[in-house]
Amino acid sequence: MDIIQFSINTLNHFYEISIVEVGQHFYWQIGGLQVHAQVLITSWIVIAILLGSATIAVRDPQIVPTGAQNFVEYVLEFVRDLARTQIGEEEYGPWVSFIGTMFLFIFVSNWAGALLPWGIIKLPHGELAAPTNDINTTVALALLTSVAYFYAGLTKKGLGYFGRYIQPTPILLPINILEDFTKPLSLSFRLFGNILADELVVAVPVSLVPLVVPIPVMFLGLFTSGIQALIFATLAAAYIGESMEDHH
């Protein structure tokens, strides 16, 4: 009963997290739902950048890649190596697209938030920023990762997947259950906290000395933004690989 109550409380905390706000926000009413228009707008822009770049890069594929096609194939090879390392040689194939989507969406979102001049687009309330600057986005990405590794484990092992909760000893059952709730929490808060902190750190020197001084800080922000995308994708792949491991 304690575990059930804890699970209910954790889900309630997820709901409370979804209404966390930093600053003002611009909302749309869709049916009976109120959604963050800023997040949808910037997410659509990021998706358009990804789809447009991929379409342009492979519109005329060559046997010997050059230019944009060469860069796209390099990124694909990087994601494949990441998935192969974390998930395993035999199982990684079907998960390359998922890991790659997570990595590229977060990476482009973070860099778009730092490089694109969102301030020139005026909204009735608030301003545009990186999609990952919103806790709803990071929680959604974390929950997608949780669904993915549950699906991976159940697909490979069936109901035998739940045997992992009592290994290596049934005494660890509460801790193993708790782990499945802390994984999405840590994924979402790590990404949200780092991106929000990075934007705040850049905003302060820009407001005080808007010319030369903030540039090194902005370059550091670009580096940490890329690292956060890599960390999220690596952990997502590691969780999927862990769910498909054979436990003895």
URLINQUI-V6657 format. One line per field, one symbol per residue. ss: DSSP state (H for helix, E for strand, L for the rest). Layout:
# URLINQUI-V6657
ss->???
This chain:
# URLINQUI-V6657
ss->LHHHHHHHHHHHHHHHHHLLLLLLLLEEEELLEEEEHHHHHHHHHHHHHHHHHHHHHLLLLLLLLLHHHHHHHHHHHHHHHHHHHHHLLLLLHHHHHHHHHHHHHHHHHHHHHHHLLHHHLLLLLLLLLLHHHLHHHHHHHHHHHHHHHHHHHHHHHHHHHHHHHHLLLHHHHHHHHHHHHHHHHHHHHHHHHHHHHHHHHHHHHHHHLLLLLHHHHHHHHHHHHHHHHHHHHHHHHHHHHHHLLLLL
